[in-house]
Amino acid sequence: MLSLCLCCFGQVKSGAFRVMLKGLLSHSVPEIGVQQAAREKANFIFLDAREPKEFAVSHIQGSIPVGYDHFDVQRVADLPKDQAIVVYCSVGYRSEKVSEKLLKAGFTNVSNMYGGFFEWVNEGLPIVDDKGATENVHAFDRSWGVWLRKGKRVYR
């Protein structure tokens, strides 16, 4: 089981992004840094807590779209309760809330990816769409898109 990772608080490159995340997130669930999640990717199931239109633009290869607005734990009920799961969204807020629901439902090895999909892209890690590798990233809206330093912002 992953434990709360206090080291994640410093693992986003941008100081302004780090300050925003510190205030935005409750840090109520275990967190994993982007680099650790990428290094150990084969050990995790990744759940994408963004909405379908965001997932369609790009996502981490092999991740399972579960959404946020209409998230239902029954969508992952077939996963073993002790499965190592990393949940992500754009910056970490929605995935933190989905992680809370998973833990409440009895999943025991769930972590929120600190900095989210934006930090994954900012670190230059690979993303895909249904055709393969892409640089496109759904930036949610222009106010959230400021946290994306790499990739091509998409707002559709």
N, CA and C atoms as an extended XYZ file, in Angstrom:
468
Properties=species:S:1:pos:R:3:atomname:S:1:resname:S:1:resid:I:1 pbc="F F F"
N         0.834       -1.182        0.000 N   MET     1
C         0.000        0.000        0.000 CA  MET     1
C         0.876        1.241        0.000 C   MET     1
N         0.498        2.212       -0.822 N   LEU     2
C         1.231        3.469       -0.850 CA  LEU     2
C         0.803        4.315        0.336 C   LEU     2
N         1.735        5.029        0.908 N   SER     3
C         1.398        5.910        2.024 CA  SER     3
C         1.450        7.349        1.553 C   SER     3
N         0.942        8.252        2.373 N   LEU     4
C         0.950        9.659        2.028 CA  LEU     4
C         2.387       10.094        1.757 C   LEU     4
N         2.593       10.647        0.609 N   CYS     5
C         3.934       10.999        0.152 CA  CYS     5
C         4.154       12.496        0.312 C   CYS     5
N         4.720       12.907        1.415 N   LEU     6
C         4.983       14.322        1.642 CA  LEU     6
C         6.009       14.860        0.659 C   LEU     6
N         6.812       13.970        0.085 N   CYS     7
C         7.821       14.404       -0.879 CA  CYS     7
C         7.175       14.931       -2.151 C   CYS     7
N         5.939       14.550       -2.432 N   CYS     8
C         5.271       14.987       -3.656 CA  CYS     8
C         5.056       16.490       -3.676 C   CYS     8
N         4.922       17.109       -2.500 N   PHE     9
C         4.610       18.521       -2.446 CA  PHE     9
C         5.647       19.357       -3.189 C   PHE     9
N         6.861       18.907       -3.309 N   GLY    10
C         7.881       19.656       -4.018 CA  GLY    10
C         8.176       19.113       -5.396 C   GLY    10
N         7.376       18.162       -5.866 N   GLN    11
C         7.729       17.482       -7.104 CA  GLN    11
C         7.119       18.062       -8.366 C   GLN    11
N         6.546       19.210       -8.308 N   VAL    12
C         6.163       19.887       -9.536 CA  VAL    12
C         7.205       20.967       -9.782 C   VAL    12
N         7.558       21.163      -11.024 N   LYS    13
C         8.673       22.052      -11.351 CA  LYS    13
C         8.358       23.524      -11.090 C   LYS    13
N         7.139       23.936      -11.375 N   SER    14
C         6.769       25.337      -11.235 CA  SER    14
C         6.417       25.677       -9.791 C   SER    14
N         7.065       26.694       -9.259 N   GLY    15
C         6.766       27.138       -7.903 CA  GLY    15
C         5.340       27.657       -7.775 C   GLY    15
N         4.859       28.381       -8.786 N   ALA    16
C         3.490       28.905       -8.750 CA  ALA    16
C         2.482       27.759       -8.790 C   ALA    16
N         2.752       26.741       -9.599 N   PHE    17
C         1.876       25.567       -9.682 CA  PHE    17
C         1.859       24.858       -8.330 C   PHE    17
N         3.016       24.734       -7.714 N   ARG    18
C         3.138       24.085       -6.402 CA  ARG    18
C         2.296       24.819       -5.349 C   ARG    18
N         2.362       26.155       -5.354 N   VAL    19
C         1.584       26.946       -4.402 CA  VAL    19
C         0.088       26.768       -4.662 C   VAL    19
N        -0.320       26.791       -5.927 N   MET    20
C        -1.728       26.615       -6.270 CA  MET    20
C        -2.218       25.251       -5.790 C   MET    20
N        -1.427       24.191       -6.039 N   LEU    21
C        -1.831       22.848       -5.629 CA  LEU    21
C        -1.929       22.723       -4.114 C   LEU    21
N        -1.019       23.368       -3.415 N   LYS    22
C        -1.037       23.296       -1.955 CA  LYS    22
C        -2.350       23.833       -1.415 C   LYS    22
N        -2.857       24.888       -2.000 N   GLY    23
C        -4.120       25.466       -1.563 CA  GLY    23
C        -5.344       24.754       -2.103 C   GLY    23
N        -5.237       24.182       -3.279 N   LEU    24
C        -6.378       23.540       -3.935 CA  LEU    24
C        -6.695       22.167       -3.360 C   LEU    24
N        -5.659       21.390       -3.094 N   LEU    25
C        -5.851       20.006       -2.677 CA  LEU    25
C        -5.997       19.894       -1.163 C   LEU    25
N        -6.768       18.910       -0.747 N   SER    26
C        -6.940       18.639        0.686 CA  SER    26
C        -5.839       17.738        1.214 C   SER    26
N        -5.148       17.038        0.321 N   HIS    27
C        -4.119       16.064        0.694 CA  HIS    27
C        -4.725       15.001        1.621 C   HIS    27
N        -5.951       14.613        1.294 N   SER    28
C        -6.725       13.682        2.110 CA  SER    28
C        -6.499       12.222        1.736 C   SER    28
N        -5.750       11.992        0.687 N   VAL    29
C        -5.481       10.628        0.223 CA  VAL    29
C        -3.984       10.492       -0.047 C   VAL    29
N        -3.488        9.270       -0.119 N   PRO    30
C        -2.076        9.107       -0.494 CA  PRO    30
C        -1.816        9.747       -1.859 C   PRO    30
N        -0.636       10.312       -2.022 N   GLU    31
C        -0.255       10.954       -3.271 CA  GLU    31
C         1.009       10.308       -3.809 C   GLU    31
N         1.117       10.332       -5.127 N   ILE    32
C         2.310        9.810       -5.788 CA  ILE    32
C         2.775       10.869       -6.775 C   ILE    32
N         4.073       11.085       -6.830 N   GLY    33
C         4.632       12.032       -7.781 CA  GLY    33
C         4.597       11.476       -9.199 C   GLY    33
N         4.575       12.367      -10.161 N   VAL    34
C         4.525       11.988      -11.570 CA  VAL    34
C         5.708       11.102      -11.951 C   VAL    34
N         6.902       11.477      -11.528 N   GLN    35
C         8.078       10.688      -11.910 CA  GLN    35
C         8.014        9.265      -11.352 C   GLN    35
N         7.576        9.114      -10.100 N   GLN    36
C         7.451        7.774       -9.527 CA  GLN    36
C         6.369        6.986      -10.256 C   GLN    36
N         5.247        7.635      -10.554 N   ALA    37
C         4.170        6.959      -11.277 CA  ALA    37
C         4.651        6.487      -12.647 C   ALA    37
N         5.431        7.312      -13.323 N   ALA    38
C         5.951        6.942      -14.644 CA  ALA    38
C         6.964        5.807      -14.541 C   ALA    38
N         7.856        5.887      -13.567 N   ARG    39
C         8.878        4.845      -13.377 CA  ARG    39
C         8.258        3.484      -13.094 C   ARG    39
N         7.205        3.491      -12.293 N   GLU    40
C         6.582        2.246      -11.852 CA  GLU    40
C         5.257        1.979      -12.562 C   GLU    40
N         5.088        2.565      -13.736 N   LYS    41
C         3.818        2.503      -14.476 CA  LYS    41
C         3.283        1.090      -14.623 C   LYS    41
N         4.149        0.137      -14.859 N   ALA    42
C         3.727       -1.250      -15.068 CA  ALA    42
C         3.081       -1.862      -13.821 C   ALA    42
N         3.335       -1.269      -12.655 N   ASN    43
C         2.787       -1.797      -11.404 CA  ASN    43
C         1.399       -1.261      -11.072 C   ASN    43
N         0.916       -0.288      -11.841 N   PHE    44
C        -0.327        0.401      -11.505 CA  PHE    44
C        -1.384        0.253      -12.576 C   PHE    44
N        -2.622        0.390      -12.140 N   ILE    45
C        -3.720        0.671      -13.055 CA  ILE    45
C        -3.971        2.161      -12.908 C   ILE    45
N        -4.004        2.864      -14.031 N   PHE    46
C        -4.250        4.298      -14.029 CA  PHE    46
C        -5.720        4.544      -14.351 C   PHE    46
N        -6.374        5.340      -13.515 N   LEU    47
C        -7.755        5.750      -13.740 CA  LEU    47
C        -7.760        7.234      -14.056 C   LEU    47
N        -8.414        7.598      -15.141 N   ASP    48
C        -8.485        8.984      -15.589 CA  ASP    48
C        -9.816        9.575      -15.124 C   ASP    48
N        -9.743       10.538      -14.206 N   ALA    49
C       -10.941       11.143      -13.629 CA  ALA    49
C       -11.379       12.404      -14.371 C   ALA    49
N       -10.901       12.581      -15.590 N   ARG    50
C       -11.363       13.702      -16.403 CA  ARG    50
C       -12.616       13.260      -17.172 C   ARG    50
N       -13.274       14.191      -17.788 N   GLU    51
C       -14.486       13.887      -18.537 CA  GLU    51
C       -14.148       13.283      -19.906 C   GLU    51
N       -15.099       12.585      -20.534 N   PRO    52
C       -14.820       11.891      -21.802 CA  PRO    52
C       -14.203       12.763      -22.892 C   PRO    52
N       -14.644       14.019      -23.021 N   LYS    53
C       -14.064       14.870      -24.079 CA  LYS    53
C       -12.592       15.174      -23.805 C   LYS    53
N       -12.204       15.255      -22.532 N   GLU    54
C       -10.801       15.477      -22.182 CA  GLU    54
C        -9.982       14.225      -22.488 C   GLU    54
N       -10.509       13.069      -22.088 N   PHE    55
C        -9.828       11.792      -22.325 CA  PHE    55
C        -9.633       11.558      -23.822 C   PHE    55
N       -10.636       11.915      -24.630 N   ALA    56
C       -10.555       11.687      -26.079 CA  ALA    56
C        -9.419       12.471      -26.718 C   ALA    56
N        -9.119       13.657      -26.197 N   VAL    57
C        -8.035       14.469      -26.759 CA  VAL    57
C        -6.691       13.819      -26.482 C   VAL    57
N        -6.481       13.347      -25.249 N   SER    58
C        -5.252       12.634      -24.907 CA  SER    58
C        -5.364       12.084      -23.499 C   SER    58
N        -4.530       11.089      -23.235 N   HIS    59
C        -4.510       10.429      -21.922 CA  HIS    59
C        -3.227        9.616      -21.797 C   HIS    59
N        -3.002        9.070      -20.620 N   ILE    60
C        -1.871        8.173      -20.402 CA  ILE    60
C        -2.240        6.821      -20.999 C   ILE    60
N        -1.357        6.283      -21.804 N   GLN    61
C        -1.642        5.018      -22.474 CA  GLN    61
C        -2.026        3.937      -21.464 C   GLN    61
N        -3.109        3.234      -21.759 N   GLY    62
C        -3.571        2.141      -20.921 CA  GLY    62
C        -4.473        2.562      -19.776 C   GLY    62
N        -4.664        3.875      -19.593 N   SER    63
C        -5.513        4.329      -18.489 CA  SER    63
C        -6.981        4.046      -18.795 C   SER    63
N        -7.749        3.953      -17.728 N   ILE    64
C        -9.175        3.657      -17.827 CA  ILE    64
C        -9.942        4.936      -17.529 C   ILE    64
N       -10.794        5.381      -18.465 N   PRO    65
C       -11.578        6.590      -18.197 CA  PRO    65
C       -12.717        6.285      -17.220 C   PRO    65
N       -12.770        7.039      -16.116 N   VAL    66
C       -13.847        6.843      -15.136 CA  VAL    66
C       -14.644        8.120      -14.910 C   VAL    66
N       -14.143        9.253      -15.399 N   GLY    67
C       -14.856       10.515      -15.250 CA  GLY    67
C       -14.909       11.008      -13.823 C   GLY    67
N       -15.554       12.154      -13.681 N   TYR    68
C       -15.712       12.779      -12.373 CA  TYR    68
C       -17.172       13.132      -12.122 C   TYR    68
N       -17.779       13.857      -13.047 N   ASP    69
C       -19.147       14.324      -12.850 CA  ASP    69
C       -20.120       13.186      -12.562 C   ASP    69
N       -19.921       12.067      -13.236 N   HIS    70
C       -20.830       10.929      -13.069 CA  HIS    70
C       -20.070        9.686      -12.606 C   HIS    70
N       -19.003        9.888      -11.840 N   PHE    71
C       -18.220        8.742      -11.381 CA  PHE    71
C       -19.082        7.812      -10.536 C   PHE    71
N       -18.948        6.522      -10.824 N   ASP    72
C       -19.635        5.488      -10.056 CA  ASP    72
C       -18.617        4.390       -9.776 C   ASP    72
N       -18.410        4.075       -8.516 N   VAL    73
C       -17.423        3.067       -8.122 CA  VAL    73
C       -17.722        1.708       -8.770 C   VAL    73
N       -18.956        1.498       -9.198 N   GLN    74
C       -19.305        0.240       -9.868 CA  GLN    74
C       -18.538        0.063      -11.180 C   GLN    74
N       -18.055        1.147      -11.763 N   ARG    75
C       -17.274        1.060      -13.007 CA  ARG    75
C       -15.958        0.320      -12.803 C   ARG    75
N       -15.476        0.274      -11.553 N   VAL    76
C       -14.213       -0.404      -11.265 CA  VAL    76
C       -14.405       -1.543      -10.262 C   VAL    76
N       -15.630       -1.959      -10.071 N   ALA    77
C       -15.942       -2.990       -9.077 CA  ALA    77
C       -15.256       -4.316       -9.361 C   ALA    77
N       -14.870       -4.557      -10.606 N   ASP    78
C       -14.209       -5.811      -10.954 CA  ASP    78
C       -12.715       -5.813      -10.622 C   ASP    78
N       -12.165       -4.662      -10.234 N   LEU    79
C       -10.748       -4.610       -9.852 CA  LEU    79
C       -10.579       -5.150       -8.432 C   LEU    79
N        -9.490       -5.875       -8.182 N   PRO    80
C        -9.227       -6.324       -6.809 CA  PRO    80
C        -9.076       -5.121       -5.876 C   PRO    80
N        -9.606       -5.226       -4.671 N   LYS    81
C        -9.586       -4.115       -3.713 CA  LYS    81
C        -8.162       -3.712       -3.319 C   LYS    81
N        -7.190       -4.631       -3.478 N   ASP    82
C        -5.811       -4.307       -3.117 CA  ASP    82
C        -4.961       -3.937       -4.332 C   ASP    82
N        -5.585       -3.803       -5.495 N   GLN    83
C        -4.876       -3.417       -6.719 CA  GLN    83
C        -4.246       -2.035       -6.542 C   GLN    83
N        -3.012       -1.872       -6.980 N   ALA    84
C        -2.349       -0.563       -6.942 CA  ALA    84
C        -2.954        0.319       -8.031 C   ALA    84
N        -3.606        1.397       -7.605 N   ILE    85
C        -4.323        2.291       -8.511 CA  ILE    85
C        -3.774        3.704       -8.366 C   ILE    85
N        -3.533        4.349       -9.498 N   VAL    86
C        -3.173        5.766       -9.534 CA  VAL    86
C        -4.296        6.482      -10.273 C   VAL    86
N        -4.879        7.473       -9.616 N   VAL    87
C        -5.958        8.252      -10.216 CA  VAL    87
C        -5.391        9.616      -10.603 C   VAL    87
N        -5.765       10.083      -11.790 N   TYR    88
C        -5.307       11.410      -12.212 CA  TYR    88
C        -6.427       12.168      -12.909 C   TYR    88
N        -6.296       13.482      -12.905 N   CYS    89
C        -7.140       14.381      -13.684 CA  CYS    89
C        -6.209       15.473      -14.203 C   CYS    89
N        -6.719       16.628      -14.529 N   SER    90
C        -5.857       17.683      -15.074 CA  SER    90
C        -4.774       18.115      -14.095 C   SER    90
N        -5.173       18.495      -12.869 N   VAL    91
C        -4.196       18.978      -11.883 CA  VAL    91
C        -4.221       18.218      -10.565 C   VAL    91
N        -5.252       17.434      -10.311 N   GLY    92
C        -5.290       16.619       -9.096 CA  GLY    92
C        -6.500       16.782       -8.201 C   GLY    92
N        -7.335       17.783       -8.451 N   TYR    93
C        -8.487       18.005       -7.576 CA  TYR    93
C        -9.568       16.930       -7.781 C   TYR    93
N        -9.992       16.745       -9.018 N   ARG    94
C       -11.041       15.752       -9.285 CA  ARG    94
C       -10.562       14.353       -8.942 C   ARG    94
N        -9.315       14.057       -9.248 N   SER    95
C        -8.781       12.724       -8.942 CA  SER    95
C        -8.665       12.502       -7.439 C   SER    95
N        -8.418       13.562       -6.683 N   GLU    96
C        -8.390       13.427       -5.227 CA  GLU    96
C        -9.775       13.011       -4.728 C   GLU    96
N       -10.816       13.624       -5.263 N   LYS    97
C       -12.182       13.302       -4.842 CA  LYS    97
C       -12.567       11.884       -5.257 C   LYS    97
N       -12.186       11.457       -6.456 N   VAL    98
C       -12.452       10.076       -6.898 CA  VAL    98
C       -11.668        9.101       -6.023 C   VAL    98
N       -10.430        9.440       -5.686 N   SER    99
C        -9.618        8.583       -4.808 CA  SER    99
C       -10.292        8.410       -3.453 C   SER    99
N       -10.839        9.487       -2.908 N   GLU   100
C       -11.563        9.404       -1.635 CA  GLU   100
C       -12.709        8.403       -1.721 C   GLU   100
N       -13.447        8.460       -2.829 N   LYS   101
C       -14.577        7.541       -3.018 CA  LYS   101
C       -14.106        6.096       -3.122 C   LYS   101
N       -12.994        5.880       -3.809 N   LEU   102
C       -12.457        4.526       -3.938 CA  LEU   102
C       -12.029        3.982       -2.575 C   LEU   102
N       -11.342        4.803       -1.808 N   LEU   103
C       -10.911        4.372       -0.473 CA  LEU   103
C       -12.121        4.078        0.421 C   LEU   103
N       -13.130        4.913        0.335 N   LYS   104
C       -14.350        4.708        1.123 CA  LYS   104
C       -15.049        3.407        0.712 C   LYS   104
N       -14.904        3.021       -0.560 N   ALA   105
C       -15.523        1.797       -1.070 CA  ALA   105
C       -14.705        0.544       -0.744 C   ALA   105
N       -13.570        0.723       -0.061 N   GLY   106
C       -12.788       -0.431        0.376 CA  GLY   106
C       -11.532       -0.720       -0.421 C   GLY   106
N       -11.230        0.100       -1.442 N   PHE   107
C        -9.959       -0.068       -2.145 CA  PHE   107
C        -8.855        0.388       -1.194 C   PHE   107
N        -7.772       -0.355       -1.147 N   THR   108
C        -6.759       -0.107       -0.118 CA  THR   108
C        -5.439        0.432       -0.643 C   THR   108
N        -5.268        0.506       -1.957 N   ASN   109
C        -3.974        0.869       -2.530 CA  ASN   109
C        -4.163        1.921       -3.619 C   ASN   109
N        -4.753        3.042       -3.231 N   VAL   110
C        -5.120        4.101       -4.172 CA  VAL   110
C        -4.282        5.341       -3.888 C   VAL   110
N        -3.784        5.970       -4.953 N   SER   111
C        -3.029        7.220       -4.826 CA  SER   111
C        -3.496        8.222       -5.856 C   SER   111
N        -3.480        9.481       -5.467 N   ASN   112
C        -3.746       10.587       -6.365 CA  ASN   112
C        -2.413       11.023       -6.967 C   ASN   112
N        -2.371       11.203       -8.298 N   MET   113
C        -1.131       11.628       -8.939 CA  MET   113
C        -0.978       13.143       -8.764 C   MET   113
N        -0.002       13.528       -7.950 N   TYR   114
C         0.209       14.923       -7.586 CA  TYR   114
C         0.647       15.744       -8.803 C   TYR   114
N        -0.111       16.791       -9.100 N   GLY   115
C         0.161       17.623      -10.271 CA  GLY   115
C        -0.616       17.179      -11.483 C   GLY   115
N        -1.162       15.980      -11.436 N   GLY   116
C        -2.062       15.483      -12.465 CA  GLY   116
C        -1.464       15.333      -13.847 C   GLY   116
N        -2.370       15.256      -14.802 N   PHE   117
C        -2.015       15.056      -16.204 CA  PHE   117
C        -1.178       16.217      -16.726 C   PHE   117
N        -1.464       17.439      -16.258 N   PHE   118
C        -0.681       18.589      -16.714 CA  PHE   118
C         0.788       18.411      -16.342 C   PHE   118
N         1.060       17.959      -15.122 N   GLU   119
C         2.459       17.782      -14.730 CA  GLU   119
C         3.082       16.617      -15.500 C   GLU   119
N         2.305       15.580      -15.794 N   TRP   120
C         2.792       14.463      -16.622 CA  TRP   120
C         3.290       15.014      -17.957 C   TRP   120
N         2.475       15.857      -18.582 N   VAL   121
C         2.841       16.464      -19.867 CA  VAL   121
C         4.004       17.428      -19.680 C   VAL   121
N         3.972       18.235      -18.633 N   ASN   122
C         5.062       19.185      -18.367 CA  ASN   122
C         6.402       18.481      -18.191 C   ASN   122
N         6.367       17.260      -17.704 N   GLU   123
C         7.593       16.466      -17.528 CA  GLU   123
C         8.029       15.797      -18.837 C   GLU   123
N         7.273       15.987      -19.909 N   GLY   124
C         7.636       15.430      -21.203 CA  GLY   124
C         7.317       13.947      -21.351 C   GLY   124
N         6.436       13.447      -20.512 N   LEU   125
C         6.082       12.025      -20.571 CA  LEU   125
C         5.060       11.787      -21.678 C   LEU   125
N         5.034       10.582      -22.231 N   PRO   126
C         4.204       10.327      -23.416 CA  PRO   126
C         2.705       10.303      -23.119 C   PRO   126
N         1.949       10.827      -24.093 N   ILE   127
C         0.493       10.787      -24.044 CA  ILE   127
C        -0.024       10.302      -25.388 C   ILE   127
N        -1.237        9.776      -25.384 N   VAL   128
C        -1.812        9.211      -26.603 CA  VAL   128
C        -3.264        9.660      -26.758 C   VAL   128
N        -3.754        9.490      -27.987 N   ASP   129
C        -5.187        9.567      -28.256 CA  ASP   129
C        -5.553        8.257      -28.935 C   ASP   129
N        -6.712        8.147      -29.550 N   ASP   130
C        -7.107        6.869      -30.143 CA  ASP   130
C        -6.314        6.495      -31.390 C   ASP   130
N        -5.477        7.419      -31.902 N   LYS   131
C        -4.646        7.142      -33.075 CA  LYS   131
C        -3.184        6.908      -32.726 C   LYS   131
N        -2.802        7.131      -31.468 N   GLY   132
C        -1.410        6.955      -31.059 CA  GLY   132
C        -0.874        8.196      -30.370 C   GLY   132
N         0.434        8.369      -30.444 N   ALA   133
C         1.093        9.488      -29.759 CA  ALA   133
C         0.533       10.829      -30.229 C   ALA   133
N         0.441       11.763      -29.311 N   THR   134
C        -0.070       13.096      -29.633 CA  THR   134
C         0.584       14.125      -28.717 C   THR   134
N         0.497       15.387      -29.121 N   GLU   135
C         0.933       16.500      -28.276 CA  GLU   135
C        -0.266       17.270      -27.746 C   GLU   135
N        -1.463       16.948      -28.231 N   ASN   136
C        -2.669       17.663      -27.843 CA  ASN   136
C        -3.063       17.344      -26.407 C   ASN   136
N        -3.445       18.382      -25.679 N   VAL   137
C        -3.880       18.231      -24.292 CA  VAL   137
C        -5.132       19.081      -24.096 C   VAL   137
N        -6.194       18.462      -23.606 N   HIS   138
C        -7.378       19.245      -23.274 CA  HIS   138
C        -7.034       20.054      -22.028 C   HIS   138
N        -6.988       21.361      -22.185 N   ALA   139
C        -6.526       22.236      -21.104 CA  ALA   139
C        -7.672       22.712      -20.208 C   ALA   139
N        -8.826       22.088      -20.305 N   PHE   140
C       -10.028       22.347      -19.520 CA  PHE   140
C       -10.607       23.714      -19.885 C   PHE   140
N        -9.968       24.779      -19.503 N   ASP   141
C       -10.339       26.124      -19.946 CA  ASP   141
C        -9.091       26.994      -19.852 C   ASP   141
N        -9.201       28.229      -20.309 N   ARG   142
C        -8.003       29.082      -20.384 CA  ARG   142
C        -7.403       29.392      -19.021 C   ARG   142
N        -8.215       29.467      -17.989 N   SER   143
C        -7.655       29.766      -16.666 CA  SER   143
C        -6.856       28.588      -16.125 C   SER   143
N        -7.281       27.356      -16.401 N   TRP   144
C        -6.526       26.185      -15.968 CA  TRP   144
C        -5.380       25.885      -16.926 C   TRP   144
N        -5.536       26.244      -18.187 N   GLY   145
C        -4.510       25.985      -19.192 CA  GLY   145
C        -3.178       26.658      -18.917 C   GLY   145
N        -3.178       27.694      -18.068 N   VAL   146
C        -1.918       28.379      -17.752 CA  VAL   146
C        -0.925       27.445      -17.062 C   VAL   146
N        -1.412       26.367      -16.443 N   TRP   147
C        -0.518       25.449      -15.725 CA  TRP   147
C         0.151       24.443      -16.650 C   TRP   147
N        -0.249       24.443      -17.902 N   LEU   148
C         0.314       23.524      -18.893 CA  LEU   148
C         1.436       24.237      -19.646 C   LEU   148
N         2.674       23.798      -19.427 N   ARG   149
C         3.831       24.436      -20.057 CA  ARG   149
C         4.245       23.756      -21.354 C   ARG   149
N         3.878       22.494      -21.522 N   LYS   150
C         4.225       21.741      -22.731 CA  LYS   150
C         2.950       21.225      -23.359 C   LYS   150
N         3.097       20.654      -24.539 N   GLY   151
C         1.939       20.139      -25.248 CA  GLY   151
C         1.196       21.261      -25.958 C   GLY   151
N         0.223       20.857      -26.760 N   LYS   152
C        -0.600       21.804      -27.508 CA  LYS   152
C        -1.967       21.880      -26.832 C   LYS   152
N        -2.306       23.054      -26.301 N   ARG   153
C        -3.566       23.229      -25.590 CA  ARG   153
C        -4.762       23.117      -26.539 C   ARG   153
N        -5.751       22.362      -26.124 N   VAL   154
C        -7.005       22.203      -26.862 CA  VAL   154
C        -8.122       22.554      -25.892 C   VAL   154
N        -9.112       23.309      -26.360 N   TYR   155
C       -10.214       23.727      -25.493 CA  TYR   155
C       -11.579       23.257      -25.991 C   TYR   155
N       -11.632       22.297      -26.880 N   ARG   156
C       -12.936       21.850      -27.423 CA  ARG   156
C       -13.548       20.789      -26.555 C   ARG   156
